[in-house]
Amino acid sequence: MNTNHAGISAGLVEEAAGLPVFSGISEAHLGPMLKCLQATEKKYKKNEFIFLEGENVAYIGVILSGQVNMLKEDFGGQLSVLAVMRNSELFGETFVCGSRQDTTVSFQAAVPTRALLLPFHRVLNVCSNNCAFHHQVITNLVRLIADKNMLLLQKVEISSKKTLREKILTYLYFLKGQQHSNYIECPLDRQELAGFLNANRSSLSRELSLMQEEGILEYDRNLFHLLRTR
């Protein structure tokens, strides 16, 4: 991957200051620290792959805008969506922090996306200047990775369900817990949701229609209303 370490603009510093990974660090300190970390802003077109399966990952990505999908290809060439990351979320951190840095999945920009790439070796090793807030970044990263692992556990629970209906309801109840409402906005379009649930789109659409006919839920595009409680 070709990356050019350009100067850190004031606009980028202001934008980065709102990211959870830099929580607790003022803009005055953030600019010099981003230079110390050799952070790089990178733009990706829709459907452009950021990391391909088997590629060595040396960066932690932080999404500034857009959406990144974590994909896995099966033996038949079918791509499944394992996770969806949006503004301020991390990607690639699982592999760059592990004992092996070659990724077992692919990361793709689902829409035009901007990301801040942080070289992991610069993040992990405090520089000779001993930046006062470098340790804060590491603390924030650990917290964010732990939170993300909880989401991946939810994915495991969804995948363990035997029927498509059970998978749909489990996912919607997870979203309900996050959004604290019976009216739920799904962040995935139909194709992405089908991939996330390991189903084909036609089967998903058919099951949703049946669930609506049976009075289990109502939906309009990506807005769902759960009519029954557990």
Secondary structure, 3 states (H helix, E strand, C coil): CCCCCCCCCHHHHHHHCCCHHHCCCCHHHHHHHHHHHCCEEEEECCCCEEECCCCECCEEEEEEECCEEEEEECCCCCEEEEEEECCCCEECHHHHCCCCCECCCEEEECCCEEEEEEEHHHHHCCCCCCCCCHHHHHHHHHHHHHHHHHHHHHHHHHHHCCCHHHHHHHHHHHHHHHHCCCEEECCCCHHHHHHHCCCCHHHHHHHHHHHHHCCCEEEECCEEEECCCC
